[in-house]
Amino acid sequence: MKISNFFIPLLVLFILLYALFKKVNVYDSFVKGAKEGLGMSISIFPFLMAMIFGVNILLKSGIVNDIFTPLKPFLLKFSIPVEVLPLALTRPISGNASFVVMIDLIKKFGVDSTIGRIASIMQGATDTTIYVLSLYFGSVGITKTRYALKAGLFADFITFVMSLLLVSIFF
């Protein structure tokens, strides 16, 4: 039998024993956390739904393909699939929007396709640069980002290039 079959039960047991040792009421803490989580889920649901709806409209309308199709001959010279460009553009802005784009690519081309692999690497290795800067810098009152935006977008670009290279090398 694999150790992974025991990992979650052992983790739960460890948490319960640690809570008992610290004299924490586990049930009350769990219920309080579940209430907070449910409230948070309900509060973000409309925004998440609107984002998913908007991105799907954009993708299904075909306008994204119309925008990137003229670039296809140029990109094919460098073995860059034009289908991953919407993901490369949405990832620095919104994690939810880029997730919807990635899911759409995986549904359309498959998880083991070149495009699916590139999309998976891009989604997992980049961050929502603009969102993070506006959220974290804004929450502490920083208005001048100096080089943070340039560095973050450069890192996103390098990740895009590396995802192309990694997929071409390993697959």
CNS distance restraints for C-alpha pairs under 8 A (distance, minus, plus):
assign (resid   1 and name CA) (resid   5 and name CA) 7.46 0.50 0.50
assign (resid   2 and name CA) (resid   6 and name CA) 7.61 0.50 0.50
assign (resid   3 and name CA) (resid   7 and name CA) 6.47 0.50 0.50
assign (resid   4 and name CA) (resid   8 and name CA) 7.75 0.50 0.50
assign (resid   6 and name CA) (resid  10 and name CA) 5.96 0.50 0.50
assign (resid   7 and name CA) (resid  11 and name CA) 6.03 0.50 0.50
assign (resid   8 and name CA) (resid  12 and name CA) 6.16 0.50 0.50
assign (resid   9 and name CA) (resid  13 and name CA) 6.13 0.50 0.50
assign (resid  10 and name CA) (resid  14 and name CA) 6.02 0.50 0.50
assign (resid  11 and name CA) (resid  15 and name CA) 6.22 0.50 0.50
assign (resid  12 and name CA) (resid  16 and name CA) 6.19 0.50 0.50
assign (resid  13 and name CA) (resid  17 and name CA) 6.11 0.50 0.50
assign (resid  14 and name CA) (resid  18 and name CA) 5.99 0.50 0.50
assign (resid  15 and name CA) (resid  19 and name CA) 6.04 0.50 0.50
assign (resid  16 and name CA) (resid  20 and name CA) 6.11 0.50 0.50
assign (resid  16 and name CA) (resid  26 and name CA) 7.20 0.50 0.50
assign (resid  17 and name CA) (resid  21 and name CA) 6.11 0.50 0.50
assign (resid  18 and name CA) (resid  22 and name CA) 6.18 0.50 0.50
assign (resid  19 and name CA) (resid  23 and name CA) 5.84 0.50 0.50
assign (resid  19 and name CA) (resid  24 and name CA) 5.01 0.50 0.50
assign (resid  19 and name CA) (resid  25 and name CA) 7.29 0.50 0.50
assign (resid  19 and name CA) (resid  26 and name CA) 6.56 0.50 0.50
assign (resid  20 and name CA) (resid  24 and name CA) 6.11 0.50 0.50
assign (resid  20 and name CA) (resid  25 and name CA) 7.80 0.50 0.50
assign (resid  24 and name CA) (resid  29 and name CA) 7.83 0.50 0.50
assign (resid  25 and name CA) (resid  29 and name CA) 6.22 0.50 0.50
assign (resid  26 and name CA) (resid  30 and name CA) 5.98 0.50 0.50
assign (resid  27 and name CA) (resid  31 and name CA) 6.17 0.50 0.50
assign (resid  28 and name CA) (resid  32 and name CA) 6.06 0.50 0.50
assign (resid  29 and name CA) (resid  33 and name CA) 6.11 0.50 0.50
assign (resid  30 and name CA) (resid  34 and name CA) 6.06 0.50 0.50
assign (resid  31 and name CA) (resid  35 and name CA) 6.17 0.50 0.50
assign (resid  32 and name CA) (resid  36 and name CA) 6.32 0.50 0.50
assign (resid  33 and name CA) (resid  37 and name CA) 6.01 0.50 0.50
assign (resid  34 and name CA) (resid  38 and name CA) 5.99 0.50 0.50
assign (resid  35 and name CA) (resid  39 and name CA) 6.11 0.50 0.50
assign (resid  36 and name CA) (resid  40 and name CA) 6.12 0.50 0.50
assign (resid  37 and name CA) (resid  41 and name CA) 6.08 0.50 0.50
assign (resid  38 and name CA) (resid  42 and name CA) 6.15 0.50 0.50
assign (resid  39 and name CA) (resid  43 and name CA) 6.16 0.50 0.50
assign (resid  40 and name CA) (resid  44 and name CA) 6.29 0.50 0.50
assign (resid  41 and name CA) (resid  45 and name CA) 5.90 0.50 0.50
assign (resid  42 and name CA) (resid  46 and name CA) 7.77 0.50 0.50
assign (resid  44 and name CA) (resid  48 and name CA) 6.15 0.50 0.50
assign (resid  45 and name CA) (resid  49 and name CA) 5.97 0.50 0.50
assign (resid  46 and name CA) (resid  50 and name CA) 6.03 0.50 0.50
assign (resid  47 and name CA) (resid  51 and name CA) 6.12 0.50 0.50
assign (resid  48 and name CA) (resid  52 and name CA) 6.16 0.50 0.50
assign (resid  48 and name CA) (resid  96 and name CA) 7.04 0.50 0.50
assign (resid  49 and name CA) (resid  53 and name CA) 5.94 0.50 0.50
assign (resid  50 and name CA) (resid  54 and name CA) 5.94 0.50 0.50
assign (resid  51 and name CA) (resid  55 and name CA) 6.08 0.50 0.50
assign (resid  51 and name CA) (resid  96 and name CA) 7.01 0.50 0.50
assign (resid  51 and name CA) (resid  97 and name CA) 6.18 0.50 0.50
assign (resid  52 and name CA) (resid  56 and name CA) 6.05 0.50 0.50
assign (resid  52 and name CA) (resid  96 and name CA) 7.24 0.50 0.50
assign (resid  52 and name CA) (resid  97 and name CA) 6.40 0.50 0.50
assign (resid  52 and name CA) (resid 100 and name CA) 6.34 0.50 0.50
assign (resid  53 and name CA) (resid  57 and name CA) 6.19 0.50 0.50
assign (resid  54 and name CA) (resid  58 and name CA) 6.22 0.50 0.50
assign (resid  55 and name CA) (resid  59 and name CA) 6.09 0.50 0.50
assign (resid  55 and name CA) (resid  97 and name CA) 6.23 0.50 0.50
assign (resid  55 and name CA) (resid 100 and name CA) 7.04 0.50 0.50
assign (resid  55 and name CA) (resid 101 and name CA) 7.39 0.50 0.50
assign (resid  56 and name CA) (resid  60 and name CA) 5.79 0.50 0.50
assign (resid  56 and name CA) (resid 100 and name CA) 7.54 0.50 0.50
assign (resid  57 and name CA) (resid  61 and name CA) 5.82 0.50 0.50
assign (resid  58 and name CA) (resid  62 and name CA) 6.99 0.50 0.50
assign (resid  58 and name CA) (resid  63 and name CA) 6.57 0.50 0.50
assign (resid  58 and name CA) (resid  64 and name CA) 6.84 0.50 0.50
assign (resid  59 and name CA) (resid  63 and name CA) 6.98 0.50 0.50
assign (resid  59 and name CA) (resid  64 and name CA) 6.15 0.50 0.50
assign (resid  59 and name CA) (resid 101 and name CA) 7.89 0.50 0.50
assign (resid  62 and name CA) (resid  66 and name CA) 6.34 0.50 0.50
assign (resid  63 and name CA) (resid  67 and name CA) 6.17 0.50 0.50
assign (resid  64 and name CA) (resid  68 and name CA) 6.33 0.50 0.50
assign (resid  64 and name CA) (resid  86 and name CA) 7.23 0.50 0.50
assign (resid  65 and name CA) (resid  69 and name CA) 5.59 0.50 0.50
assign (resid  65 and name CA) (resid  83 and name CA) 7.86 0.50 0.50
assign (resid  66 and name CA) (resid  70 and name CA) 7.60 0.50 0.50
assign (resid  68 and name CA) (resid  72 and name CA) 6.79 0.50 0.50
assign (resid  68 and name CA) (resid  82 and name CA) 6.61 0.50 0.50
assign (resid  68 and name CA) (resid  85 and name CA) 7.75 0.50 0.50
assign (resid  69 and name CA) (resid  82 and name CA) 7.37 0.50 0.50
assign (resid  71 and name CA) (resid  75 and name CA) 6.11 0.50 0.50
assign (resid  71 and name CA) (resid  82 and name CA) 7.47 0.50 0.50
assign (resid  72 and name CA) (resid  76 and name CA) 5.96 0.50 0.50
assign (resid  72 and name CA) (resid  81 and name CA) 7.71 0.50 0.50
assign (resid  72 and name CA) (resid  82 and name CA) 5.88 0.50 0.50
assign (resid  73 and name CA) (resid  77 and name CA) 6.70 0.50 0.50
assign (resid  74 and name CA) (resid  78 and name CA) 7.39 0.50 0.50
assign (resid  75 and name CA) (resid  79 and name CA) 6.32 0.50 0.50
assign (resid  75 and name CA) (resid  80 and name CA) 5.12 0.50 0.50
assign (resid  75 and name CA) (resid  81 and name CA) 6.89 0.50 0.50
assign (resid  75 and name CA) (resid  82 and name CA) 6.76 0.50 0.50
assign (resid  76 and name CA) (resid  80 and name CA) 5.51 0.50 0.50
assign (resid  76 and name CA) (resid  81 and name CA) 6.71 0.50 0.50
assign (resid  76 and name CA) (resid  82 and name CA) 7.95 0.50 0.50
assign (resid  80 and name CA) (resid 164 and name CA) 7.15 0.50 0.50
assign (resid  81 and name CA) (resid  85 and name CA) 7.76 0.50 0.50
assign (resid  81 and name CA) (resid 115 and name CA) 6.95 0.50 0.50
assign (resid  83 and name CA) (resid 105 and name CA) 7.66 0.50 0.50
assign (resid  83 and name CA) (resid 115 and name CA) 7.35 0.50 0.50
assign (resid  84 and name CA) (resid  88 and name CA) 6.37 0.50 0.50
assign (resid  84 and name CA) (resid 105 and name CA) 7.88 0.50 0.50
assign (resid  84 and name CA) (resid 115 and name CA) 6.75 0.50 0.50
assign (resid  84 and name CA) (resid 118 and name CA) 7.54 0.50 0.50
assign (resid  84 and name CA) (resid 119 and name CA) 6.52 0.50 0.50
assign (resid  85 and name CA) (resid  89 and name CA) 6.20 0.50 0.50
assign (resid  86 and name CA) (resid  90 and name CA) 6.08 0.50 0.50
assign (resid  86 and name CA) (resid 101 and name CA) 7.20 0.50 0.50
assign (resid  87 and name CA) (resid  91 and name CA) 5.76 0.50 0.50
assign (resid  87 and name CA) (resid  98 and name CA) 5.51 0.50 0.50
assign (resid  87 and name CA) (resid 101 and name CA) 5.90 0.50 0.50
assign (resid  87 and name CA) (resid 102 and name CA) 6.61 0.50 0.50
assign (resid  87 and name CA) (resid 119 and name CA) 7.17 0.50 0.50
assign (resid  87 and name CA) (resid 122 and name CA) 7.96 0.50 0.50
assign (resid  88 and name CA) (resid  92 and name CA) 7.56 0.50 0.50
assign (resid  88 and name CA) (resid 122 and name CA) 7.47 0.50 0.50
assign (resid  88 and name CA) (resid 160 and name CA) 6.81 0.50 0.50
assign (resid  89 and name CA) (resid  93 and name CA) 7.58 0.50 0.50
assign (resid  90 and name CA) (resid  94 and name CA) 6.06 0.50 0.50
assign (resid  90 and name CA) (resid  95 and name CA) 7.82 0.50 0.50
assign (resid  90 and name CA) (resid  97 and name CA) 6.41 0.50 0.50
assign (resid  90 and name CA) (resid  98 and name CA) 5.22 0.50 0.50
assign (resid  91 and name CA) (resid  95 and name CA) 5.91 0.50 0.50
assign (resid  91 and name CA) (resid  97 and name CA) 7.34 0.50 0.50
assign (resid  91 and name CA) (resid  98 and name CA) 4.88 0.50 0.50
assign (resid  91 and name CA) (resid 123 and name CA) 7.16 0.50 0.50
assign (resid  91 and name CA) (resid 126 and name CA) 7.33 0.50 0.50
assign (resid  91 and name CA) (resid 127 and name CA) 6.97 0.50 0.50
assign (resid  91 and name CA) (resid 128 and name CA) 5.75 0.50 0.50
assign (resid  92 and name CA) (resid 126 and name CA) 7.64 0.50 0.50
assign (resid  92 and name CA) (resid 127 and name CA) 6.23 0.50 0.50
assign (resid  92 and name CA) (resid 128 and name CA) 4.11 0.50 0.50
assign (resid  92 and name CA) (resid 129 and name CA) 4.73 0.50 0.50
assign (resid  92 and name CA) (resid 130 and name CA) 5.76 0.50 0.50
assign (resid  92 and name CA) (resid 131 and name CA) 7.27 0.50 0.50
assign (resid  92 and name CA) (resid 153 and name CA) 7.18 0.50 0.50
assign (resid  92 and name CA) (resid 156 and name CA) 7.10 0.50 0.50
assign (resid  93 and name CA) (resid 128 and name CA) 5.41 0.50 0.50
assign (resid  93 and name CA) (resid 129 and name CA) 6.51 0.50 0.50
assign (resid  93 and name CA) (resid 130 and name CA) 5.28 0.50 0.50
assign (resid  93 and name CA) (resid 131 and name CA) 5.72 0.50 0.50
assign (resid  94 and name CA) (resid  98 and name CA) 6.13 0.50 0.50
assign (resid  94 and name CA) (resid 128 and name CA) 5.69 0.50 0.50
assign (resid  94 and name CA) (resid 130 and name CA) 7.97 0.50 0.50
assign (resid  94 and name CA) (resid 131 and name CA) 6.49 0.50 0.50
assign (resid  95 and name CA) (resid  99 and name CA) 5.96 0.50 0.50
assign (resid  95 and name CA) (resid 127 and name CA) 7.60 0.50 0.50
assign (resid  95 and name CA) (resid 128 and name CA) 5.85 0.50 0.50
assign (resid  96 and name CA) (resid 100 and name CA) 6.29 0.50 0.50
assign (resid  97 and name CA) (resid 101 and name CA) 6.35 0.50 0.50
assign (resid  98 and name CA) (resid 102 and name CA) 6.07 0.50 0.50
assign (resid  98 and name CA) (resid 123 and name CA) 7.34 0.50 0.50
assign (resid  99 and name CA) (resid 103 and name CA) 6.11 0.50 0.50
assign (resid  99 and name CA) (resid 123 and name CA) 7.17 0.50 0.50
assign (resid 100 and name CA) (resid 104 and name CA) 6.12 0.50 0.50
assign (resid 101 and name CA) (resid 105 and name CA) 6.23 0.50 0.50
assign (resid 102 and name CA) (resid 106 and name CA) 6.17 0.50 0.50
assign (resid 102 and name CA) (resid 116 and name CA) 7.68 0.50 0.50
assign (resid 102 and name CA) (resid 119 and name CA) 5.82 0.50 0.50
assign (resid 102 and name CA) (resid 120 and name CA) 7.14 0.50 0.50
assign (resid 102 and name CA) (resid 123 and name CA) 7.35 0.50 0.50
assign (resid 103 and name CA) (resid 107 and name CA) 6.05 0.50 0.50
assign (resid 104 and name CA) (resid 108 and name CA) 6.07 0.50 0.50
assign (resid 105 and name CA) (resid 109 and name CA) 5.84 0.50 0.50
assign (resid 105 and name CA) (resid 110 and name CA) 7.41 0.50 0.50
assign (resid 105 and name CA) (resid 115 and name CA) 7.17 0.50 0.50
assign (resid 105 and name CA) (resid 116 and name CA) 6.32 0.50 0.50
assign (resid 105 and name CA) (resid 119 and name CA) 7.49 0.50 0.50
assign (resid 106 and name CA) (resid 110 and name CA) 4.64 0.50 0.50
assign (resid 106 and name CA) (resid 111 and name CA) 5.18 0.50 0.50
assign (resid 106 and name CA) (resid 115 and name CA) 7.69 0.50 0.50
assign (resid 106 and name CA) (resid 116 and name CA) 5.11 0.50 0.50
assign (resid 106 and name CA) (resid 119 and name CA) 7.96 0.50 0.50
assign (resid 107 and name CA) (resid 111 and name CA) 7.61 0.50 0.50
assign (resid 109 and name CA) (resid 113 and name CA) 6.09 0.50 0.50
assign (resid 109 and name CA) (resid 115 and name CA) 6.80 0.50 0.50
assign (resid 109 and name CA) (resid 116 and name CA) 6.46 0.50 0.50
assign (resid 110 and name CA) (resid 116 and name CA) 5.95 0.50 0.50
assign (resid 111 and name CA) (resid 116 and name CA) 4.82 0.50 0.50
assign (resid 111 and name CA) (resid 117 and name CA) 6.56 0.50 0.50
assign (resid 112 and name CA) (resid 116 and name CA) 6.05 0.50 0.50
assign (resid 112 and name CA) (resid 117 and name CA) 6.29 0.50 0.50
assign (resid 113 and name CA) (resid 117 and name CA) 6.15 0.50 0.50
assign (resid 114 and name CA) (resid 118 and name CA) 6.15 0.50 0.50
assign (resid 114 and name CA) (resid 167 and name CA) 6.83 0.50 0.50
assign (resid 114 and name CA) (resid 171 and name CA) 7.74 0.50 0.50
assign (resid 115 and name CA) (resid 119 and name CA) 6.00 0.50 0.50
assign (resid 116 and name CA) (resid 120 and name CA) 6.07 0.50 0.50
assign (resid 117 and name CA) (resid 121 and name CA) 6.21 0.50 0.50
assign (resid 117 and name CA) (resid 167 and name CA) 6.72 0.50 0.50
assign (resid 118 and name CA) (resid 122 and name CA) 6.12 0.50 0.50
assign (resid 118 and name CA) (resid 163 and name CA) 5.48 0.50 0.50
assign (resid 118 and name CA) (resid 164 and name CA) 6.15 0.50 0.50
assign (resid 118 and name CA) (resid 167 and name CA) 6.38 0.50 0.50
assign (resid 119 and name CA) (resid 123 and name CA) 6.01 0.50 0.50
assign (resid 120 and name CA) (resid 124 and name CA) 6.07 0.50 0.50
assign (resid 121 and name CA) (resid 125 and name CA) 5.79 0.50 0.50
assign (resid 121 and name CA) (resid 163 and name CA) 5.77 0.50 0.50
assign (resid 122 and name CA) (resid 126 and name CA) 5.88 0.50 0.50
assign (resid 122 and name CA) (resid 159 and name CA) 6.50 0.50 0.50
assign (resid 122 and name CA) (resid 160 and name CA) 6.11 0.50 0.50
assign (resid 122 and name CA) (resid 163 and name CA) 6.22 0.50 0.50
assign (resid 123 and name CA) (resid 127 and name CA) 7.88 0.50 0.50
assign (resid 125 and name CA) (resid 159 and name CA) 6.71 0.50 0.50
assign (resid 126 and name CA) (resid 155 and name CA) 7.75 0.50 0.50
assign (resid 126 and name CA) (resid 156 and name CA) 5.76 0.50 0.50
assign (resid 126 and name CA) (resid 159 and name CA) 6.53 0.50 0.50
assign (resid 127 and name CA) (resid 132 and name CA) 7.93 0.50 0.50
assign (resid 127 and name CA) (resid 156 and name CA) 7.40 0.50 0.50
assign (resid 128 and name CA) (resid 132 and name CA) 5.92 0.50 0.50
assign (resid 129 and name CA) (resid 133 and name CA) 6.09 0.50 0.50
assign (resid 129 and name CA) (resid 149 and name CA) 7.15 0.50 0.50
assign (resid 129 and name CA) (resid 152 and name CA) 5.68 0.50 0.50
assign (resid 129 and name CA) (resid 153 and name CA) 6.68 0.50 0.50
assign (resid 129 and name CA) (resid 156 and name CA) 7.95 0.50 0.50
assign (resid 130 and name CA) (resid 134 and name CA) 6.11 0.50 0.50
assign (resid 130 and name CA) (resid 149 and name CA) 7.11 0.50 0.50
assign (resid 131 and name CA) (resid 135 and name CA) 5.97 0.50 0.50
assign (resid 132 and name CA) (resid 136 and name CA) 5.79 0.50 0.50
assign (resid 132 and name CA) (resid 137 and name CA) 7.78 0.50 0.50
assign (resid 133 and name CA) (resid 137 and name CA) 5.36 0.50 0.50
assign (resid 133 and name CA) (resid 138 and name CA) 7.44 0.50 0.50
assign (resid 133 and name CA) (resid 145 and name CA) 7.79 0.50 0.50
assign (resid 133 and name CA) (resid 148 and name CA) 7.74 0.50 0.50
assign (resid 133 and name CA) (resid 149 and name CA) 7.27 0.50 0.50
assign (resid 134 and name CA) (resid 138 and name CA) 5.33 0.50 0.50
assign (resid 135 and name CA) (resid 139 and name CA) 5.94 0.50 0.50
assign (resid 136 and name CA) (resid 140 and name CA) 6.59 0.50 0.50
assign (resid 137 and name CA) (resid 141 and name CA) 6.09 0.50 0.50
assign (resid 137 and name CA) (resid 142 and name CA) 4.90 0.50 0.50
assign (resid 137 and name CA) (resid 143 and name CA) 6.99 0.50 0.50
assign (resid 137 and name CA) (resid 145 and name CA) 7.64 0.50 0.50
assign (resid 138 and name CA) (resid 142 and name CA) 5.81 0.50 0.50
assign (resid 138 and name CA) (resid 143 and name CA) 6.96 0.50 0.50
assign (resid 145 and name CA) (resid 149 and name CA) 6.54 0.50 0.50
assign (resid 147 and name CA) (resid 151 and name CA) 5.94 0.50 0.50
assign (resid 148 and name CA) (resid 152 and name CA) 5.95 0.50 0.50
assign (resid 149 and name CA) (resid 153 and name CA) 6.08 0.50 0.50
assign (resid 150 and name CA) (resid 154 and name CA) 5.97 0.50 0.50
assign (resid 151 and name CA) (resid 155 and name CA) 6.09 0.50 0.50
assign (resid 152 and name CA) (resid 156 and name CA) 6.26 0.50 0.50
assign (resid 153 and name CA) (resid 157 and name CA) 6.19 0.50 0.50
assign (resid 154 and name CA) (resid 158 and name CA) 6.18 0.50 0.50
assign (resid 155 and name CA) (resid 159 and name CA) 6.12 0.50 0.50
assign (resid 156 and name CA) (resid 160 and name CA) 6.27 0.50 0.50
assign (resid 157 and name CA) (resid 161 and name CA) 6.33 0.50 0.50
assign (resid 158 and name CA) (resid 162 and name CA) 5.97 0.50 0.50
assign (resid 159 and name CA) (resid 163 and name CA) 5.93 0.50 0.50
assign (resid 160 and name CA) (resid 164 and name CA) 6.48 0.50 0.50
assign (resid 161 and name CA) (resid 165 and name CA) 6.33 0.50 0.50
assign (resid 162 and name CA) (resid 166 and name CA) 5.86 0.50 0.50
assign (resid 163 and name CA) (resid 167 and name CA) 6.10 0.50 0.50
assign (resid 164 and name CA) (resid 168 and name CA) 6.21 0.50 0.50
assign (resid 165 and name CA) (resid 169 and name CA) 6.03 0.50 0.50
assign (resid 166 and name CA) (resid 170 and name CA) 5.93 0.50 0.50
assign (resid 166 and name CA) (resid 171 and name CA) 7.89 0.50 0.50
assign (resid 167 and name CA) (resid 171 and name CA) 5.31 0.50 0.50
